[in-house]
Each structure stands twice: as C-alpha cells, then as structure tokens.
Amino acid sequence: MEEIHRNETSPDPLLEVGNRFFGIRYLFPYQRLAIHNILHSCGYFGVDEDALGDQIVLLPTGAGKSLCFQLPAVLLPGLTLVVYPLLSLMSDQYRRLKEAKVSVGVLKGGQSEEERESLFQSLKEGKLKILLTNPEALSNDRTLGFLSRLSITHLVVDEAHCIAQWGETFRPSYLTLGRVRTTLKPNVTTAFTATASPSVIEKIREHLFDSAYPHEISANPDRPNIQYSVLETLSKQKTFRTLLASPRIYFRVQRPVLIFCRSRKRTEQLALSLRRSIGEREIFFYHAGLTPEEKKRIENWFFQSSIGILVATTAYGMGVDKSNIRTVIHDQAPETIEAYLQESGRGGRDAKPCQAILLVSEEDRGNLTPFFQGYVTGKECRRTHLYRGLGMELDGCSGCDTCNHEVRGIEGYDTFLDFFRRNPRKYTEEEVIHLLRGKPSLLSVSNALHRNRWYGALWEWEIEELEEGLENLFRFKCIRKGKFLWKNRLFPSI
C-alpha cells in the first residue's frame, strides 16, 4: 500500500483520502469529530496537549462508523487493531478493505501454524495497516505478547455494547479487553456502538477504560425512516402468513424481510413452516450453528435478493451490510432496548422507508421485561418510549402506529369472541377447530358441525394455527380447558 502524506494545500485532505480509498464524497460532522480526535491523539497534526484521547462513539446503524477508524488507519503510521464480535463481520470488513486496496490481515481462532506465522511476519515487517480480530484471539497470552512488541496506533472495539450484553454471560473474553488495552498501550482507544443506555456506557467504561471517563461523541441515533409497530396476535404462524402472503391487505409488508428469533430451533421451524404455508422457496434460516460455507451462501443469497425472507438469530445483522431490507419483524421482544434498536436498525439502511414490527402473543407477556411491557401496552409514542430507554428525549415522532392512530384488531379475535358467546359449553377443543376451519372431515360430518352458522368462519386458518389461537385464549383466561370449552368471562379489551 502506498504511503499517504499530509496534503496541507488540499481544501479538504480528509475527504480527498476518503474519496480516493473508499469512494465517499461527504463526511458527516460527527464522523469528522471522531476522525479528528483520533488523528490529533496520534500526533498526526503534531504534538497536541489538548487532544481528547480515548473516546466512546455512538453512531446510528448505517451512519458510517467503520469509516471513522478506517480512514485514520490509512493516514497514520503503525497498526490499527479492530476487535469485532463476529467472524462474519470480520470477513465482510476484510473483503471491503481488500477492495479498497487497504492492507489488512485477520487474526482468529482455527488458523493453521503456517497462516499464523505468515501473518506475524507481515505484522513484524509493517506491511499491514489494519488487523481484524475478536476478543477470544486476544486472550491468548502468546498472541498478546507478540502484539505488545508492535506499534499499536489505534485500538478499536466495534459493536462495543457486546461488552455489557455478552461479556458477563457467554463471552467472558470481552471482560479482558481492559487488560488487552493496558498491555498493548495504543496511542488511542475508541469504542464504537450504535445504541447504548447509560448502564451499558458504564459497563464499557468499567471493563475497557478502567472506569475512566473517555470523551463521548453521540449522534442522534433515531432513524426517522423506520416505522415502529406492535402487532398483538393469537397465532404468530397465522400472523406471519398474513403479513407475508395474504391476498387480503390486512397489514401486508414490503420485502426483503428479516425476521429475528431468539433460538436456533425457532429459526429453523419458522423458516420451514413458512416455506410450506406460503409456498415459496425464497425463505431461509440463519444462525450460529451453520457451517461457514452455509452462512456465506445464505448471506450472498439474501444480499442479492429483492424478495427474500430471512429468519435469523442475532448471529445475522452485524455480519452483512444489506441496505434495502424493507421490513424487520421480531418474533419475540429482545431482553434489552439496545438489542431491539440494533436489530430493527438492520432495516432501511438506504434511508428509504422501513417497518419494524414486534409480534406479541399472550404467551409472550409473562416473559416481557418491564421496559417492553411499557412499550407494548403503553399509550405513548413507541419511538419516544424506545429512546427514553436510552436516556434520550426526542423532539417528535417520524412514524409509529400509536402516533399514526393505526388501530388494528387482533386477527381472528372477534370471531373467536362471537363464537364462544353464542356457543358456551357446547364443543370440545377438537370440534371447535374442525367447525371454525370448515373443511370436510369425519368429525364434522358425524357431529353435524357443518350445520352451525360459524362453520368455516376461520377457513383461512390452518389446524396448528387454530390450536395456537385457542392456547393463547386459555392463557388469556377467556375460556377454560375441560371436556367442553366455555366462556369464563367477556374478553377484556386490549
């Protein structure tokens, strides 16, 4: 890679280099602040005792965080060490940097001895500008000892909210990054994330900066092109079919669609059931249990697809920069506000309209955190509630179902209600399913179910969807289980 020198005669040397390597023609003010601080702290403009030093940078998803450390890496001597949470993200960034002709290497587990020695030799000879790695690779004492003998100009922790969200559970290596920082002694350390509440910022300070107070740069994380909505449902399977394929326009969504689930098993089950019920092949699942080859194949497919539906765990999202996702649906609410904003923020990165929909059934209610209880049942603006959880107050709402006065009933709710009002203590659960579905069967004929005026009232529902709907009505205490189903009390309003 050619050596880059300061061009003091250029009207905008940063933009000149940014355009030359990364094809950008504009830098946002917050990008300039972060970049200038890195350059000042590393002596690019000469010794500056007023340089701000270490920093935490909060920029919304799609706002160009990577450029904030890639552009300084091109300009500065020494090595920029970037810590990522996911191998897929490292792979994606490696590809982009190679395309930009920036000298880059990857340090990760599973590399052969020959690969590791070749990488170390390139680092010793100063051939690399950027080294991509993860916390687990840096927890190796031999590796850390080698890196400590190099000139580390800038230590970057991207997606730094993972320190708080994962470090104290299944990724303990995240809690050792403070020791890594102390050992490597970089000129400056920057933690980047898209969203972080005060408690998450405190965890980043504690574990990475030894409880010191680094400088903070924060752009408004609100994504005005994202419309936030909550859909309450008796059957998620039926609601997914309605959203994705119903000929009747109930609340049909635009594609491509990304669906987040909280378990690998659920992603597989939902993707396969949607393939069957919708009758499409452009539906795949993605989770950490897939092989690297499978992940890459699905990433490439979804990246190129304009109609695809991807059902994924959080293993997707930080890995592939697909700009035109039009709808993000959460099968369940995440545990934290940061996770929800991060995941819903995977949509609409091209700044065009996008929907972020959270599905909620009666089964989910008992598992919602207090924050999401308020988000689901509260009467205030969804957007205001979300960002208040980050300690922020917004000036207004650019789109949510509450502020848009979008009143949507629960699909099938009124039909179930009317049926049980008029048929108390008359039918078993199996009979109700056959009656409402209205498909000819031995049970419906032998029990004369077809004579009931409600026969076929929910003909669009599959058997498992009706079963799911009844189960949620039981949980909602609208009906009791026994030999016969019967109304316990009037359905409460929702």
Buried (B, 14 or more C-beta within 10 A) or exposed (E): EEEBEEEEEEEEBBBEBBBEBBEBEEBBEBBBBBBBBBBBBBBBEEEEEEBBBBBBBBBBBBBBBBBBBBBBBBBBEBBBBBBBBBBBBBBBBBEBBEEBEBBBBBBBEEBEEEBBEEBBEBBEEEEBBBBBBBBBBBBBEEBBEBBEEBEBBBBBBBBBBBBBBBBEEEBEBBBBBBBBBEBBEBBBBBBBBBBBBEEBBEBBBBBBBEEEEBBBBBBBBBBBBBBBBBBBBBBBBBBBBBBBBBEEEEBBBBBBBBBBBBEBEBBBBBBBBBBEBBEBEBBBBBBBBBEEEBBBEBBEBBBEBEEBBBBBBBBBBBBBBBEBBBBBBBBBBBBBBBBBBBBBBBBBBBEEBBBBBBBBBBBBBEEBEEBBEBBBEEEBBBBBBBBBBBEBEBEEBBBBBBBEEEEEEBBBBEBBBEBBEEBBEBBBBEBBBBBBBBEEBEBBEEBEBBEBEBBBBBEBBBEBBBBBBBBBBBBBEBBEEEEBBBBBEEBEEE
